[in-house]
Amino acid sequence: MIADTPPPPYYAVIFSSLRTDVEAGYHETALRMLALAAEQPGYLGVEGGAEGLSITISYWDSLEAIRNWKQVAEHQIAQQKGRTDWYTAYKTRICRVERDYGFEK
């Protein structure tokens, strides 16, 4: 599903990752992080896909909202578990969206 974001400017956090073979707790935690992020002030939506390289893009109304999300205790626990168990590599990029446009039938 394509996130229904407001008119720019807003911010995108792009999380690209490569998984390990460890499955224990991964999917439950991923779903919980999506739900928890949606509860945070400034959250605007999320998009993602996976086929070897997983990419999740979350949208936020400010850099402050992104910093606050990073500090949520449950999110920090999930980040640590990702580093120790679930990912062989990841990269997070934070971008300001200056323009967006699309098409829909």
CORDAVEN-V811911 format. One record per residue. N is the residue number from 1. RES is the residue in one letter. PHI is phi in whole degrees, 0 to 359 (NA if undefined). PSI is psi in degrees with one decimal (999 if undefined). D_CENTER is the distance of its C-alpha to the mean C-alpha in Angstrom with 1 decimal. Layout:
# CORDAVEN-V811911
N|RES|PHI|PSI|D_CENTER  N|RES|PHI|PSI|D_CENTER
This chain:
# CORDAVEN-V811911
1|M|NA|139.4|14.2  2|I|274|129.4|13.6  3|A|296|140.8|12.1  4|D|267|86.4|15.0  5|T|269|157.8|14.4  6|P|283|175.1|17.4  7|P|300|143.9|19.6  8|P|296|161.5|18.4  9|P|273|151.2|18.0  10|Y|205|-177.3|14.5  11|Y|240|148.8|11.6  12|A|239|134.3|8.6  13|V|251|117.1|6.1  14|I|256|118.3|6.3  15|F|246|109.3|5.7  16|S|253|134.6|9.0  17|S|213|154.2|10.8  18|L|243|130.8|14.3  19|R|271|154.9|15.2  20|T|273|-174.6|18.4  21|D|275|-4.1|20.8  22|V|286|119.8|20.0  23|E|256|-23.6|18.9  24|A|307|112.5|20.0  25|G|81|-7.6|17.5  26|Y|297|-55.1|14.5  27|H|295|-39.6|14.0  28|E|297|-42.5|15.0  29|T|292|-41.1|12.6  30|A|300|-44.8|9.6  31|L|296|-39.8|11.0  32|R|295|-40.3|11.8  33|M|295|-37.8|8.4  34|L|298|-44.8|7.5  35|A|294|-42.9|10.9  36|L|294|-41.5|10.9  37|A|300|-40.5|8.1  38|A|296|-19.7|10.3  39|E|274|-10.8|13.2  40|Q|279|140.6|12.4  41|P|302|136.1|14.6  42|G|91|-8.3|13.3  43|Y|290|136.0|10.3  44|L|243|-23.2|11.1  45|G|157|178.9|9.1  46|V|211|151.0|6.6  47|E|221|154.5|7.9  48|G|191|168.4|8.1  49|G|195|157.3|11.1  50|A|215|136.1|12.9  51|E|193|76.9|16.4  52|G|85|-73.6|16.9  53|L|271|120.7|14.1  54|S|264|135.3|10.7  55|I|230|125.7|8.3  56|T|237|129.6|4.9  57|I|240|120.1|4.9  58|S|250|151.4|4.3  59|Y|242|139.4|7.9  60|W|220|153.2|10.0  61|D|276|-12.4|13.8  62|S|201|161.8|14.5  63|L|293|-33.7|14.0  64|E|299|-42.0|15.4  65|A|298|-38.9|12.8  66|I|295|-45.6|10.1  67|R|300|-42.1|12.8  68|N|296|-41.5|13.5  69|W|298|-41.3|10.1  70|K|298|-26.6|10.5  71|Q|269|-4.5|14.0  72|V|296|125.6|13.6  73|A|305|-46.6|15.8  74|E|297|-35.1|14.2  75|H|293|-40.9|10.8  76|Q|297|-38.9|13.2  77|I|298|-43.9|15.0  78|A|296|-39.1|12.2  79|Q|299|-45.3|11.5  80|Q|298|-44.0|15.2  81|K|298|-38.2|15.6  82|G|300|-43.6|13.2  83|R|292|-36.8|15.5  84|T|274|-30.8|18.6  85|D|236|-43.6|18.2  86|W|263|-23.5|15.3  87|Y|240|140.7|14.6  88|T|270|-24.7|17.4  89|A|197|150.9|15.3  90|Y|206|161.8|11.9  91|K|215|136.6|11.2  92|T|245|131.6|8.8  93|R|235|138.0|10.1  94|I|242|125.4|10.4  95|C|230|147.9|12.5  96|R|267|124.2|14.7  97|V|275|115.9|15.2  98|E|265|-27.4|19.0  99|R|209|141.2|19.8  100|D|217|151.3|18.5  101|Y|203|163.5|20.8  102|G|197|-170.9|21.0  103|F|215|141.6|23.3  104|E|209|132.0|23.7  105|K|274|999|26.9
